[in-house]
Amino acid sequence: MPTDKLSDVISSHVACVLKEEREKRNLSLKMLAKKSGISRQTISYVEQEVQSPSLDTLLRITSALRVDLDKIIARAQKRALKNPAAKPTVKK
C-alpha cells in the first residue's frame, strides 16, 4: 500500500481510537472539551474525520484522556495494517 494511503487509513483509525478512549472513560464531548481546552465541535470533527487534528490538538486530547499519543497511534497503525481496506469502526 502506498505510504500516503496508509497514513490516511491510520488517521481514520486514530479518530476511532480517540472516540473509544473518550467513551471508555464515560466522557461526553462537552466534558472532554472542558478538560482539553478544545471546543466540543473540534473534537467531534476529529472523531468524525471531518477535520484532521494538529499535533497540538492530539496532544491536548490525549493528555485530557490520560493516554499516551504513541499508544493511540500504535493501536491505529496495528488496526490499519491488519485490515487496510476496512472502514474503521468504534469498538465497544
SVG drawing of the C-alpha trace seen along z (x, -y; Angstrom):
<svg xmlns="http://www.w3.org/2000/svg" viewBox="-22 -26 27 34">
<polyline fill="none" stroke="black" stroke-width="0.4" points="0.0,0.0 1.4,-3.5 2.6,-5.4 0.1,-8.3 -2.8,-5.8 -1.6,-4.0 -1.3,-7.3 -4.9,-8.1 -6.0,-4.7 -4.1,-5.2 -5.6,-8.7 -9.1,-7.2 -8.2,-4.6 -6.8,-7.3 -10.1,-9.0 -11.9,-5.8 -9.4,-5.0 -9.8,-8.5 -13.5,-8.1 -13.2,-4.7 -11.0,-6.1 -13.4,-9.0 -16.4,-6.7 -14.4,-4.2 -14.0,-7.0 -17.7,-7.9 -16.8,-11.4 -19.1,-13.5 -17.8,-15.7 -18.5,-18.6 -16.6,-17.2 -13.6,-16.3 -13.7,-19.8 -13.6,-21.4 -10.7,-19.1 -8.6,-19.6 -9.4,-23.3 -10.5,-22.3 -14.0,-23.1 -16.6,-20.3 -17.2,-20.9 -13.5,-20.4 -13.3,-17.1 -16.5,-16.0 -15.0,-16.9 -11.8,-15.0 -13.8,-11.9 -15.9,-12.0 -12.9,-12.7 -14.3,-16.0 -11.1,-17.7 -7.6,-16.5 -6.2,-17.4 -2.9,-19.2 -0.3,-17.7 -1.1,-20.2 -4.8,-19.2 -3.9,-15.5 -1.6,-16.1 -4.2,-18.1 -6.9,-15.5 -4.7,-12.5 -3.4,-14.5 -7.0,-15.1 -7.8,-11.4 -4.6,-10.5 -3.4,-8.2 -0.1,-8.4 -0.4,-9.6 2.2,-7.0 -0.1,-4.3 -3.1,-5.7 -1.1,-5.8 0.3,-2.3 -3.2,-0.9 -4.4,-2.7 -1.5,-1.5 -2.0,2.1 -5.6,2.0 -4.8,0.3 -2.1,2.9 -4.4,5.8 -7.2,4.8 -6.3,1.7 -9.4,1.9 -11.9,2.0 -13.7,-1.2 -12.7,-1.8 -15.5,-1.4 -15.5,-2.2 -15.1,0.9 -17.4,1.0"/>
</svg>
